Structures are given as C-alpha cells and as structure tokens.
Amino acid sequence: MATTLEPDIAASEPQQPRLRGFAILLGFLMCWPVTWAVANADTSGIFSLMTQPISGLIALLLFNIPMRRFMPRYALRQADLIVCFAIMS
C-alpha cells in the first residue's frame, strides 16, 4: 500500500529565491581585487591561484557576520557565497 508524503511547504506560501542578482554582481566586483592579487603574486603555481579566491571568500564571510546580525535581509546566503566563489575562481 503506497502512501504519499505531505509537502513541508504549502503551495500558497511564496518561496524565497535561491539566487539573487546581487550575488552575481558582488562576485564580478570581487574579481578585480582577486585578479590583481593573482597577477601580482610572487610565486606561480596552483597554490597561488587558489589562495586569492579563498581570501576573497573569507573577506565576504567577515563582511557577512555583521550583516547577519544587523541586517539579516541583506546578508549573503550559502547559495550567494557559492556563486561569488565560483565567479572569483
């Protein structure tokens, strides 16, 4: 005997968008300092190519801490941070 599962979210409730355009814009804006850091790196190699995008992601995370506390509506979500990191990489 098969049973159907009830959905957790009602169809009438609006769902929040998974990705905001602000994240894409922020990712491209963060490309400038990341690209500058990669171009001016003293060493060449895979380590020097991955350090700068991770540093940019850490900067976004540090920026996001007060945003979550004081303006949670404008704080970056996980999907936003993933998109920013993908663009910076």
Residue pairs with C-beta under 8 A, 6 or more apart in sequence:
9 15
18 79
19 79
19 80
19 83
20 77
20 80
22 80
23 76
23 79
23 80
23 81
23 83
23 84
24 83
24 87
26 60
26 76
26 80
26 84
27 83
27 84
27 85
27 86
27 87
27 88
28 87
30 56
30 59
30 60
30 84
30 87
30 88
31 87
31 88
33 56
34 52
34 53
34 55
34 56
34 88
37 52
37 55
38 48
38 49
38 52
41 48
41 51
41 52
42 48
50 89
52 88
53 85
53 88
53 89
56 84
56 85
56 88
57 81
57 84
57 85
57 88
60 76
60 81
60 84
61 81
64 75
64 76
64 81
67 74
67 75
67 76
68 75
76 84
